[in-house]
């Protein structure tokens, strides 16, 4: 039976990050992925590496500071995959946040980002509004401009795994996790691959299965604590008419939620929604009501889109966020990642619940810190904030 220091379940961005972090720290590591890398939520995000400007309103300053730091690291180590883009916030007479409020928020954003060049912001002069992809100008008071970054989430995930494999990590894919049994000093892990039952041992099992994490945790014996979480569906649509000036950060005209309208592969990507989800994660799919909601945003801000219907949508996809269970609306909840262990000290199982695309590397570093007491001493091979991520072959 093969032995590993760390076995990870789930080939999304967080599983990829932990695989790379473990290998970089000198540990033997195996990633078990059921379908394909980034086959779940990590290919169905808004494709943004951003500081989380809107989280300032809910006082999540530590999360914003961490996200801005991680954005800066991405721009340095993943230049082939992450690109700084102009963002525009149009402010109309009926927009909920006034220009001075947005500028104050962006000043705090810049402060938390260390006043780096990438945190500069300003106002688009009125004479330049005509260059903004036909943006509705009736009732427009101001357009605020700042910068954040865009990526291809699936390619980024694959690049991280490619980096991990170059450091000696291993990948079992397609392979299905079937269960785990806790021992005094580790875990016996069972999975199936190519119709064969396989077992291995690990000092620590990391559950990075995203929306499937509660299912994975439920297959561990003896039973371990499982955090109380909710699944929230986020849908995106793609329209075959491109915006080119940059990414628009707008309010939904129906409920004031933030929605992004952005260039994507020669078309326009619009997202996202926040719909409570109950059921099997494999069955998530965009709802007609969500598509209409996003089309309403496009029509409201861009007159050229006003004739569009659901028949014009060329691509649609839905992913699932994992959020702490709570009564308030999903939009208002904390985006902090939940890390759950079976015991302290020397955990044998660590679960990652929630988290954001931008924070994958910081989350992986936290995981390695939490499980460090369970792992043997090993010579470090690399630092993840120095490993250059290349576009996958």
N, C-alpha and C positions, 0 to 999 in steps of 0.2 A: 504494500500500500504506500503510495507516494505521500511525502510529507512536505507541507508548506508552512511558512510563517503566517501568511495571510491568504485567505481565500475570499474573493469578492463575488457576490451575486448581483448581476445587473450591469449591462454594457452601455448605460447612458453616460452623461457627462460626469456624474459623481463617481460612478464605478470606475470609469477611465482614469479620473484624477487620483483615486486611491491606489489603483494599480501602479500608476507612474510614481506616486509619492513613496510607496512601499519599495519599489525597485530602486528608486534613487537613494533611499536610505540604506540600501544593501540587503534587503530582505527578499526571500523567495516568495513569489506571489502568483496566484492563479485567478483569472477572471472567468466566470461562468456566465455565458449569455445565451438566452433561449433562441432568439431569432437572428438579430444582426445588430451591430453597433449603432446606437442612436435610433433604434427602431421604434422607440416609444416617444415620450415627451421631449427628449433631447433633439428630435428632428421636427418638432411641432411648436417651437417657441416663436417669439417675435424677432429672433435673430439679432438681438441687441446685446452688446457688452456696454452696459451703462451704469452710471452711478446711482440711479434711482432717485431722480429729482423729486418725484412726488412723495417719497417717503419722509422728506423733511417735514411735511405737514403733520405727520403722526409722531414726530419726535424721534425717528429711528436714525439718529445721527451717527451712531457707531456703524450701522449697516451701510450708510451712505459713504462714510469715510473709508471703510474697507472696500466697498465697490469701486470707488474712485482710484484707490491704490491698485486694485486688481486690474482696472481698465488700463492704467499706465503700464503695468507689467505686460499685459496682452499686446499693447501697441509696440512694445520692445521685443518680446520673444515670439510673437505670432504675426509679424508684419505681413506675411503672405495670406493671412486668414482674417485679420481684424483691421478695419479701416475707419479712421475718424471721418465723420460725416457732419454736414451742417444740419441742425435741427431748427425748425421754425414753429413758434407758438403764436398763432393769430389771436388777437384780442378784439372782440367785438363789443358793442354797447351792452349786450346781454351776457357776455362771458362772466363767469362767476369770480374769476381772479383778475384783478386790475393790473395794469402794467407795473405799477410800483411794487405790488406784492410779488410779482414774478421776478422783477429785478432784485428785490431783497432776497428772495429764495436763491436766485442764481449767484448772488454775492456770497451767501453762506455756502453754496455748492463749491464756489471757487476757493473759499477759505478752507473747507474740508479737503479740497484737492491740492492744497499747498500753493494756490495761485499759479499753478502750472500753465503754460501757454495754451494747453488744451481746454482750460476752464474759462477762457475769455468769452464774453458775451456782449451783446449790444442790441440795437434796434435797427431794423431794415428801413432805410429812408422810403418815404411814400413814392418817390419817383421810380423806385425799383420794384414796387409791388407787382407790376405787370410781368415780371420775370418769374413769378412764383406759380407756374403751372396752371394759370387760370384761376387761382384762388379767388373766391367770392370777396369782393371789396365793399359791397353795400353794408354800411354800418360798421366797417372795420376801423378801429381806433389806432391799433399799433400791431406790429409784427416783431416779436422778440426772437433773436437769433443766438444760438449757443452751439456747442459741439458735444456729441457722444459718438459711440462706435457701433458698427454693424459687422456681423460675421455670418458665415454659413455654419449653423450649429452642428449639423451632422458631420461636416468635414472637420470641424474643430475637434469633435469627439474622436474621430478616427485618427487624427494627427496625434492626440494625446496617447492613445493606445499604441500607435506606431512608435512613439518615443519610449513608452514603457517596455515594449518588446525588444527594442534595441539595447535596453538595460538589463535584459535577461528575464523579464516577466513572461508568463505563459497565458495563452488564451484557449479556452474550450468553447467552440461555437460552430454550429448550433449545439447547445447542450442545455438540458433542463434540470435545474435543482430539484431534488425530490425529498430532501429532508436532512436533518443534522441531529446528532446525539452529543450532548455535552459530556465531557469527561473532567476529571479533576484539574487537568492542566491544558485543556483545549477542546477541540471539536472534531468529531468524525462526520465528514460531509459526504452525502450521497447525491449523485447526479447521473443522468443518462445521456449517452452520446453515441450516435450511429446505432441506435437500438440496443446498446449494451449498457448494463448497469456498472457504474464506476464508483469507487470509494477512495477518499483521500483523507488525510488528517491536516488540521490547521491549528496553530496556536490561537488564531482569532478568525472568526467569520465576520465579514463586513456585509451587511445587508444594504445594498445600494439599488434596490429594485424599484425605486420611485413609487408609482401608484400601486405596484404589486408588493411593496414592502410589508404591509400587514399580513399578506398571504405567506410570504417567506418566513416571517417571524413565527407564524402559527404552525409551521412545520418543524420547529425546533423542539426537541424533547430533552429533559423536562421542560415544561412550558416556561417562557420568559415574559416579562412585562412588554406590552405593546401600547405605545402612546395612542391617545384618543385623537384621531385626526379626521378631517373631512377632505373629500375629493371635490375639486372645483374645475369644471371644464372651461377651457379657453379655445375658442374657434377663430381661425383666420380664413380669409378669402383672398383670391388673386383675380384681378381684373386685367383684361388685355389692353390697357391703355396706360402708358408709363408716365409717372411723375419723375422729373429729372433734377429739379433744383436741390432737393434734399429730402429730409424726413419731416413730416408734419405731425406735431403733437397737439391734438385737438380734443375738445370736450364733446362727448355725445350730446346731441341736442335734446335727447329724451331724459337722460338722468345725470348728465354732467361727468360721467366716467371718462377717464383718459383713454384715448384711442390713437394708435399710430397709423399714418398713411405714408407708405414708404416705397421707394424704388426697389424692385427685386427681379433680377434676371430679365430686364427689358419690359417688365410689367409693373403692376402696382399691388403691393401686399397690404392688407388692412386687418388690424387686429388690436385688441382681442376682446373676448367676452368673458364673463364670469358667471357661470351657471352651475348651481349645485348638481353634483353627479352622484347617483346611486346605482350600483350595478357592477358588473364585471368590467375591469379596465380594458380588456380586449375589445369590448363592444362600443367604446366611445366613438362618436361620429358627430359631425356638425348638424345642428338642428336648423330647420327652415327659419325659425324665429330669430336665431342668432345671425343667419345670413342676411335677413331683412334688416336687422339692427345695424349691421356693419355697412350695408348698402345705404341706409339712411344717413350715416355719417358722411359717406362719399358724396352723396347727392347734396347734402347740406352745404358742404364747403367748396365743392368743385362743380360749377354749373355744367361743365362738359360731361359730367357723370349722371346728369339728372334723368337721362333716358334709359339708364341701365336697370336691368332686372336680374333675377337669379339665373336666368338662362345665359347671361353674359359671363358668369363666373367660370373661369377656366381651371381653377384648382381650389380645393377647400380641404382643410385639415383641422383636427381637434386634438388637443393634448390635455393632460390632467395635472393640475397643481395639487400638491399635498400641503394642507394648511392646518394649523392647530384647530381642534374643534372649538367652536364658539358660536354665539348667537348673532354677533354683528355681521354685516355684509362682508363678503370676501374681500372687496376692495379696501376695506379699512383694517384688515387684520395684519399682524406682524408677518414679515417675510423672513424672519430669522429661522435658521435651520435648527431642527430638533435632532439631538444626538442621544440615543437611548442605549444603555448597556445592560447586560444581564446581571452584572455585579461590579462592585468597586472594592478594593483595587483589583488589578489583573483581570480585566474583562475578557470573556471568551467570545462574546457576540456584541457587535456594535451596529446599531441601525441608524441610517440617515433618513430623516423624514423631512421633506420639503427642500428648500434651497433654491438658488437662482443660478442661471447659466453663468453669469459674471463671476460668481463666487466659488466656482468649482475647485480652484487651486487652494484657496484659503480653507475651504471645508476639508479638503484632503489633508492639509497640514494639521488641522485640528484633530482629525481622526487619528493620525499617526501619533500625536501627542497623547491622546486619550488611551491608546492601546500600547503605548511604549513599554509599560511595566510588564506586559505579557510577552514581549518579544525579546529574543536574544540580542546581545551586543553584536553589532556588525559595522564594518567599515563603510562609510557613506560613499556612494558612487557619484552623486551629483546633487545640485540644488535645483529644485523645480522652477525657481524664479530666474534661472540662468539657462535652462534647457530651451534651445530654439525649436519651435514647432513648425514643421514643414508641411506643405500641402501634401496630403496622402497620395501615394502612387496608385 
